[in-house]
């Protein structure tokens, strides 16, 4: 038996030429591998790239930081983020009100569990607190937000707080 394969490959150079800009809208499935590629294709694209449904695992966030180091500007704001923040705040306060009405000693555990879960199930990574929102605006992490987005996030948190308070009054009335 010969040690050589019958299919020998010869390296041939690959060339790429600039093409016209791509246009369109794509909703890929949520996947970390696709999230990495979305960042990389965004770097190659002309103009703005909007990625929705990015899975924000630690390695994906590091890919985002690498893109920033190459000159990309990453902005985490918009109606989807604000709605997610409304949901996060609504859920957190409803959790607190529910525990306060039934088992007050469980509040610290319930809050810790809720925030851990909400970090993963909300697009905003669940700030759910105006003080945290301001702190994240001052941070240089991917989970941070642009200072210009602070007012919108806090408005979303207030909307979630008002909705949770109204529902809690109805659900947990004595």
Backbone as a ProteinNet text record, in pm:
[ID]
protein_1_A
[PRIMARY]
XXXXXXXXXXXXXXXXXXXXXXXXXXXXXXXXXXXXXXXXXXXXXXXXXXXXXXXXXXXXXXXXXXXXXXXXXXXXXXXXXXXXXXXXXXXXXXXXXXXXXXXXXXXXXXXXXXXXXXXXXXXXXXXXXXXXXXXXXXXXXXXXXXXXXXXXXXXXXXXXXXXXXXXXXXXXXX
[TERTIARY]
84.6	0	89.4	58.4	138.7	106.2	206.6	187.5	129.8	126.5	75.1	-69.8	-146.6	-286.8	-294.9	-395.9	-414	-466.5	-521.3	-570.6	-474.2	-382.3	-289.6	-342	-341.4	-390.9	-273.7	-294	-194.1	-249.4	-172.2	-218.9	-227.8	-342.4	-357.7	-399.4	-347.8	-381.1	-529	-580.8	-720	-718.8	-794.3	-800	-944	-957	-1089.1	-1086.8	-1196.1	-1207.3	-1322.7	-1310.1	-1416.4	-1542.1	-1652.1	-1780.4	-1869.8	-1985.4	-2080.1	-2127.9	-2171.4	-2216.3	-2335.8	-2335.7	-2448.2	-2559.4	-2681.4	-2796.5	-2894.5	-2972	-3073.8	-3085.9	-3176.9	-3201.2	-3198.9	-3130.3	-3113.4	-3137.1	-3213.1	-3235.7	-3183.3	-3054.2	-2998.7	-3044.6	-3036.9	-3073.4	-2971.7	-3016.9	-2926.8	-2823.4	-2699	-2591	-2462.5	-2378.1	-2254.7	-2164.5	-2154.9	-2070.1	-2116.9	-2247.7	-2303.1	-2284	-2290.1	-2267.2	-2125.3	-2026.5	-1888.8	-1880.2	-1940.1	-1935.2	-2007.2	-2115.3	-2186.8	-2095.2	-2016.7	-1920	-1818.7	-1766.2	-1662.1	-1714.9	-1834.3	-1893.2	-1925.2	-1965.5	-1991.1	-1865.6	-1750	-1624.1	-1594.9	-1633.1	-1604	-1703.6	-1818	-1925.1	-1899.7	-1955.7	-1954.8	-2081.5	-2071.1	-2189.2	-2216.7	-2341.1	-2381.3	-2429	-2390.8	-2439.3	-2519	-2641	-2724.9	-2741	-2702.6	-2712.6	-2818.2	-2920	-3023.9	-3013.5	-3034.5	-3031.7	-2891	-2797.7	-2659.5	-2656.7	-2592.4	-2575.8	-2453.5	-2473.7	-2369.4	-2288.2	-2233.7	-2141.3	-2011.5	-1931.2	-1806.8	-1715.7	-1704.5	-1616.7	-1671.1	-1802.3	-1862.5	-1838.4	-1850.2	-1825.5	-1679.7	-1587.7	-1446.5	-1424.2	-1498	-1489.9	-1536.2	-1642.5	-1689.3	-1583.6	-1514	-1407.1	-1292.7	-1262.4	-1157.7	-1199.4	-1326.6	-1377.4	-1363.5	-1392.1	-1374.2	-1227.9	-1138.3	-995	-951.7	-1025.7	-995.8	-1067.3	-1141.5	-1204.4	-1355.5	-1417.4	-1563.4	-1624.8	-1739.8	-1814.5	-1935.7	-1940.9	-2051.8	-2146.3	-2271.9	-2372.8	-2485.3	-2509.5	-2614.2	-2732.9	-2814.2	-2932.3	-3038	-3156.7	-3265.6	-3390.5	-3500.8	-3629.1	-3626.4	-3557.4	-3550.9	-3481.4	-3373	-3300.5	-3386.7	-3456.7	-3539.5	-3657.8	-3718.7	-3828.8	-3778.1	-3660.4	-3602.1	-3577	-3536.1	-3512.6	-3642.1	-3749.9	-3881.8	-3922.9	-3905.8	-3940.3	-3854.3	-3725.5	-3635	-3675.8	-3704.9	-3743.3	-3879.1	-3973.4	-4105.9	-4092.3	-4016.7	-4000.4	-3931	-3827.2	-3754.6	-3846.7	-3917.8	-4004.9	-4122.1	-4176.8	-4285.7	-4235.4	-4111.4	-4050.7	-4038.6	-3991.4	-3976.1	-4112.1	-4209.4	-4343.2	-4406.9	-4389.8	-4446.3	-4385.5	-4253.2	-4187.5	-4226.4	-4234.1	-4270.8	-4410.8	-4500	-4637.5	-4649	-4561	-4576.1	-4463.5	-4337.6	-4222.9	-4110.5	-4118.3	-4017.9	-3872.7	-3850.6	-3713.6	-3651.1	-3733.3	-3681.9	-3639	-3663.6	-3634	-3487.9	-3387.1	-3248.8	-3218.5	-3268.6	-3243.8	-3317.4	-3441.1	-3521.5	-3461.9	-3414.7	-3353.4	-3227	-3143.4	-3021	-3050.7	-3147.7	-3185.6	-3246.5	-3331.6	-3395.6	-3292.6	-3203.8	-3104.4	-3012.6	-2973.6	-2891	-2964	-3089.6	-3167.7	-3191.7	-3225.8	-3258.4	-3137.6	-3019.3	-2897.2	-2897.2	-2948.4	-2946.7	-3071.2	-3188.3	-3309.4	-3350.4	-3277.6	-3310.3	-3197.9	-3234.2	-3135.6	-3051.1	-3102.4	-3031.1	-2933.7	-2929	-2855.8	-2903.4	-3025.9	-3098.1	-3027.2	-3023.9	-2973.2	-3074	-3201	-3313.9	-3293.5	-3206.3	-3174.9	-3107.8	-3164.5	-3103.2	-2957.2	-2921.7	-2782.9	-2689.2	-2732.5	-2652.1	-2642.9	-2751.3	-2751.8	-2646.9	-2643.8	-2545	-2403.7	-2384.7	-2251.5	-2208.3	-2299.9	-2264.4	-2235	-2292.2	-2260.7	-2118.5	-2066.2	-1930.4	-1826.8	-1870.6	-1776.7	-1729.3	-1620.3	-1565.3	-1577.4	-1688.3	-1709.1	-1815.8	-1822.6	-1923.4	-2064.2	-2077.2	-2208.7	-2246.4	-2156.6	-2185.7	-2280	-2323.6	-2410.4	-2352.5	-2387.4	-2342.6	-2412.1	-2340.1	-2402.6	-2530.5	-2539.2	-2658.7	-2781	-2761.7	-2873.4	-2928.3	-2864.7	-2903.9	-3049.5	-3090.7	-3227.6	-3330.9	-3307	-3401.7	-3408.8	-3293.6	-3294.4	-3365.7	-3340.4	-3406.8	-3557.1	-3596.7	-3739.1	-3802.9	-3732.3	-3782.5	-3796.2	-3698.7	-3705.4	-3824.4	-3849.1	-3964.9	-4095.9	-4102.9	-4224.2	-4244.3	-4137.3	-4146.3	-4185.2	-4130.8	-4162.8	-4309.2	-4359.4	-4501.1	-4593.8	-4562	-4645.9	-4642.2	-4523.6	-4511.1	-4586.5	-4576.8	-4646.1	-4797.5	-4846.5	-4991.7	-5038.5	-4965.5	-5005.4	-4992	-4885.8	-4865.7	-4977.4	-5021.9	-5133.1	-5258.7	-5281.5	-5397	-5377.4	-5258.5	-5234.4	-5223.5	-5157	-5124.2	-5201.6	-5321.6	-5402.4	-5447.1	-5457.4	-5493.2	-5640.6
-116.7	0	123.3	214.2	333.7	432.6	505.3	606.5	734.8	743.9	865.2	845.8	947.5	944.1	959.6	899.9	914.8	1054.2	1124.3	1260.9	1357.7	1408.3	1506.3	1644.7	1729	1864.4	1956.9	2042.8	2142.4	2275.9	2342.7	2471.3	2571.6	2631.5	2736.4	2863.3	2975	3100.4	3134.3	3192.4	3236.9	3388.4	3443.3	3588.9	3634.2	3749.8	3808	3949	3988.4	4122.5	4193.7	4322.3	4401.9	4390.1	4363	4349.7	4464.8	4471.2	4574	4540.9	4641.7	4616.4	4521.3	4436.5	4345.9	4420.3	4385.1	4444.9	4334.3	4355.4	4257.8	4244.1	4159.1	4135	3984.8	3943.7	3802.5	3778.7	3677.5	3639.5	3498.1	3487.2	3353.5	3296.7	3166.3	3108	3149.8	3158.4	3193.6	3083.9	3119.1	3021.2	3098.6	3049.5	3122.4	3130.1	3023.5	3023.8	3129.8	3140.1	3240.4	3380.1	3394.9	3524.5	3573.8	3483.9	3521.4	3566.2	3488.7	3520.8	3651.6	3680	3805.7	3924.5	3915.9	4021.6	4034.9	3921.8	3925	3974.8	3930.3	3980.9	4129.7	4171.3	4312.7	4396.8	4341.8	4413.2	4431.2	4332.6	4335.9	4420.5	4444.2	4514	4663.6	4724.1	4870.5	4921.5	5026	5081.3	5015.4	5023.2	4973.3	4829.3	4750.4	4613.7	4605	4556.5	4540.5	4391	4347	4206	4192.8	4113.7	4088.2	3942.6	3915	3777.9	3728	3818.7	3780.5	3702.7	3588.4	3513.7	3569.4	3624.1	3699.5	3615.7	3505	3427.7	3504.9	3467.2	3538.1	3542.6	3431.4	3429.8	3519.2	3524.6	3612.2	3758.6	3790.2	3927.3	3966	3870.4	3898.6	3922.1	3849.9	3875.3	4018	4062.1	4199.8	4299.6	4272.9	4362.5	4364.8	4251	4247	4331.3	4326.6	4408.7	4556.4	4591.5	4730.9	4772.1	4681.6	4711.7	4735.6	4677.6	4697.4	4819.4	4892	5015.2	5012.3	4898.9	4891.6	4966.3	5023.6	5089.8	5002.3	4946.8	4859.7	4938.5	4937.3	5013.8	4919.7	4906.7	4817.9	4899.8	4943.3	5020.2	5003.7	5045.1	5036.7	4980.6	4981.7	4938.2	4796.5	4705.2	4568.7	4562.5	4638.4	4643.6	4708.1	4813.8	4885.1	4799.1	4727.8	4638.6	4529	4474.3	4370.3	4424.3	4549	4609.3	4631.5	4664.9	4677.3	4542.4	4436.4	4301.1	4261	4290.2	4253.6	4321.9	4450.2	4524.9	4478.3	4458.3	4407.9	4275.4	4182.9	4051.5	4058.5	4141.7	4154.2	4208.3	4315	4372.9	4282.1	4213.6	4120.8	4004.8	3962	3859.1	3909.5	4031.7	4089.4	4106.5	4162.4	4181.8	4048	3947	3814.8	3752.4	3761.3	3706.9	3786.1	3918.3	4001.7	3967.6	3932.8	3900.1	3761.2	3670.4	3530.4	3482	3506.1	3455.3	3558.4	3662.8	3769.8	3722.7	3617.9	3569.2	3516.3	3486.1	3431.8	3539.6	3666.7	3774.6	3772.4	3764.7	3768.5	3654.4	3536	3420.9	3437	3481.2	3497.6	3604.7	3714.4	3821.1	3769.9	3700	3644.3	3548.6	3461.3	3366.2	3437.2	3536.5	3607.3	3682	3756.4	3834.2	3741.7	3629.7	3533.3	3483.5	3448.7	3400.1	3511.9	3630.8	3740.9	3785.3	3767.6	3799	3720.2	3597.2	3509.9	3521.6	3553.7	3553.7	3690.8	3796	3927.5	3976.3	4049.4	4103.8	4212.8	4275.3	4386.1	4338.7	4211.2	4150	4200.7	4248.9	4279.6	4375.3	4501.4	4601.1	4612.8	4638.2	4642.4	4735.4	4833.4	4920.3	5046.9	5164.6	5286.7	5307.3	5269.6	5284.9	5196.3	5074.5	4983.8	5037	5094.1	5151.9	5262.5	5350.9	5459.8	5402.7	5304.2	5242.6	5176.5	5109.3	5044.7	5146.6	5263.6	5368.4	5420.3	5404.5	5450.1	5340.4	5218.4	5107	5092	5021.5	4996.4	4848.4	4788.1	4646.7	4633.9	4516	4497.3	4501.2	4464.9	4471.1	4614	4708	4848.4	4905	5026.1	5094.5	5232.4	5285.8	5420.6	5521.2	5624.9	5724.8	5784.1	5793.6	5847	5758	5631.4	5539.4	5531.6	5600	5590.4	5630.6	5743.2	5791.4	5690.9	5632.8	5534.6	5410.3	5363.5	5245.3	5274.5	5390.6	5424.6	5443.4	5500.9	5513.4	5375	5281.5	5144.5	5079.5	5104.9	5049.1	5106.3	5234.6	5295.7	5236.8	5213.3	5151.4	5011.1	4934	4800.1	4805.7	4903.6	4918.9	4955.6	5047.1	5086.2	4968.9	4894	4779.4	4672.3	4645.1	4544.3	4587.6	4714.8	4765.6	4753.2	4789.2	4779.5	4634.4	4542.9	4402	4343.8	4380.5	4329.1	4374.4	4497.9	4546.8	4462.8	4424.7	4343.6	4198.4	4140.6	3999.9	3974.8	4065.2	4039.8	4126.6	4167.8	4248.4	4164.8	4227.6	4154.2	4160.3
0	0	0	-81.8	-95.8	15.7	59.1	162.7	104.7	-27.2	-91.2	-131.9	-118.6	-158.5	-309.3	-365.8	-509.5	-544.2	-444.1	-464.7	-398.5	-473	-418	-450.4	-351.3	-375.1	-401.6	-493.6	-525.9	-478.9	-396.6	-345.4	-458.9	-472.1	-572.4	-500.2	-544.7	-475.1	-488.6	-386.1	-385.3	-392.3	-480.6	-488.2	-469.7	-412.7	-391.3	-447.1	-505.3	-560.8	-492.2	-482.5	-422.4	-508.2	-444.3	-512.8	-469.9	-527.8	-485.4	-344	-268.9	-131	-127.8	-29.2	-10.2	61.5	30.7	98	129.9	232.1	267.2	416.9	456.7	598.4	620	721.3	749.2	897.2	929.8	1070	1090.4	1120.8	1141.9	1276.2	1291.6	1421.9	1528.1	1652.4	1761.2	1781	1764.2	1772.2	1797.2	1889.3	1918.4	1796.1	1721.6	1602.8	1503.6	1486.2	1394.7	1452.5	1585.1	1646.9	1618.9	1629.4	1595.6	1449.3	1361.8	1218.6	1187.2	1260.3	1237.9	1266	1372.4	1400.7	1286.9	1243.1	1139.9	1006.5	967.3	843	856.2	974.8	997	977.6	1018	996.7	848	769.3	625.9	547	604.8	533.3	525.7	424.4	411.9	478.7	555.2	619.7	753.3	794.8	926.6	918	1017.1	1029.4	1158.5	1149.6	1268.4	1293.5	1411.5	1448.2	1555.8	1529.4	1627.6	1670.5	1796.8	1845.1	1873.2	1894	1923.9	2055	2055.5	2180.3	2251.1	2368.7	2435.9	2533.5	2487	2568.6	2583.3	2683.1	2710.4	2588.2	2515.6	2398.5	2287.3	2270.8	2169.6	2207.6	2336	2380.1	2356.4	2373.7	2345.4	2196.2	2113	1968.5	1939.8	2007.6	1992	2034.3	2145.6	2190.8	2089.4	2029.1	1925.9	1805.9	1769.5	1658.9	1692.5	1818.1	1859.9	1849.8	1886.5	1878	1733.6	1639.4	1497.4	1440.4	1523.3	1479.3	1468.5	1493.4	1486.4	1604.5	1583.5	1690.3	1719.3	1839.5	1878.4	1967.2	1933	2005	2044.6	2173	2222.9	2269.5	2176.7	2213.9	2105.9	2134.6	2038	2102.2	2029.2	2085.8	2144.4	2081.7	2134.5	2269.3	2282.8	2410.4	2518.4	2480.3	2578.2	2623	2530	2566.9	2660.8	2629.1	2715.4	2854.9	2864	2995.2	3071	3000.3	3063	3121.2	3042.7	3087.8	3207.4	3201.8	3311.3	3441.6	3434	3554.1	3606.2	3514.3	3551.3	3626.9	3572.2	3635.3	3769.5	3779.1	3905.3	4015.2	3985.9	4088.7	4122.5	4023.6	4053	4140.5	4117.2	4202.5	4346.2	4362.7	4496.9	4564.4	4492.3	4550.2	4588.4	4503.5	4531.9	4656.1	4667.4	4786.9	4911.2	4898.9	5014.6	5064.2	4971.5	5009.6	5071	5033.5	5078	5170	5129.9	5205.7	5201.1	5283.2	5276.9	5293.2	5369.2	5389.9	5259.8	5161.5	5034.7	4935.7	4967.8	4872.2	4824	4912.7	4861.5	4764.4	4794.9	4707.3	4574.4	4582.9	4461.5	4369.7	4428.7	4348.3	4280.2	4354.3	4295.2	4181.5	4201.1	4096.7	3976.2	4002.8	3892	3807.9	3871.7	3797	3717.7	3776.2	3702.9	3579.3	3594.3	3479.9	3378.4	3426.7	3336	3255.3	3309.5	3233.2	3103	3108.3	2990.2	2905.5	2964.5	2881.3	2831.8	2867.5	2813	2722.9	2619.5	2525.9	2590.6	2694.7	2757.5	2864.8	2894.1	3005.6	3140.7	3144.8	3267.5	3362	3327.4	3421.5	3535.5	3500.1	3593.2	3711.7	3698.8	3810.7	3754.9	3778.8	3725.5	3768.2	3890.4	3935.7	3853.2	3824.4	3742.7	3599.7	3550.8	3416.3	3405.4	3503.5	3502.2	3511.7	3599.4	3612.4	3482.1	3413.9	3287.5	3178.3	3188.3	3091.1	3112	3231.8	3262.9	3245.2	3214.7	3201.9	3057.3	3042.1	2908.8	2875.5	2913.6	2884.3	2776.8	2715.2	2612.3	2671.3	2798.2	2862.6	2898.7	2874.2	2900.7	2795.8	2819.1	2722.1	2694.9	2580.8	2545.8	2637.2	2681.6	2768.9	2709.9	2579.1	2516.1	2532.2	2569.7	2586	2726.7	2821.2	2962	2983.6	2929.7	2951.1	2900.5	2783.6	2729	2817	2866.8	2953.8	3085.4	3143.1	3268.9	3247.5	3134.8	3102.3	3090.5	3026.4	3013.6	3151.6	3239.3	3375.3	3451.9	3435.4	3502.4	3450.3	3320.1	3263.6	3321.2	3331.3	3390	3536.2	3609.1	3751.4	3771.5	3689.7	3701.1	3670.1	3565.1	3528.8	3637.3	3692.7	3798.4	3924	3957.3	4076.1	4060.6	3943.3	3918.9	3926.6	3864.2	3867.2	4007.1	4078.8	4215	4308.1	4294.4	4377.3	4356.1	4231.2	4200	4245.7	4218.3	4251.8	4402.6	4472.4	4611.8	4709.7	4671.7	4762.2	4880.6	4994.4	5117.6	5143.2
[MASK]
++++++++++++++++++++++++++++++++++++++++++++++++++++++++++++++++++++++++++++++++++++++++++++++++++++++++++++++++++++++++++++++++++++++++++++++++++++++++++++++++++++++++++++++

